[in-house]
Amino acid sequence: MAVISTPPTRIKAIDTLEIREGLDGLTPSRIIMLYRRAPLLRPASDPASVWQMFERSSLVLTAWHERQLVGIARVLTDGVLNSYLCDLAVEPDVQRLGVGKKLINTVIERCKGTDLVLRDSDISSGFYAHLGFKRVTNAWVRNCR
């Protein structure tokens, strides 16, 4: 017997969105599922490594709608000069409903006084420009793996 799977219904509006700070309610499998569905192009095959990434972060924010994880933001910061938005992932069914913007605004609040830097793919560059981020050319990246 074949099982037919239907995609989740797209939510039209979010009446209640709860932003939480910290790891409460998170598990590696929840994070990995969101990364894959968002899609956030991060290595997510090793649950232990994913959990370490979050445990070692300066700030973790999660967005919840009706007890469902719908978004996540992860930041490294010195709290004085620089903050780095490592990850921003939003469940596809709630994208364009303000979840990402709410997470970014909360990151900006918590990192006030610092420069917030992020790496981006071409997929979401319009989103960040819309929120007032400026593309910079004076950066370098080196893979240390």
Secondary structure, 3 states (H helix, E strand, C coil): CCCCCCCCCCCCCCCCCEEEECCCCCCHHHHHHHHHHCCCCCCCCCHHHHHHHHHCCCEEEEEEECCEEEEEEEEEECCCCEEEEEEEEECHHHCCCCHHHHHHHHHHHHCCCCEEEECCCCCCHHHHHHCCCCCCCCCCCCCCC
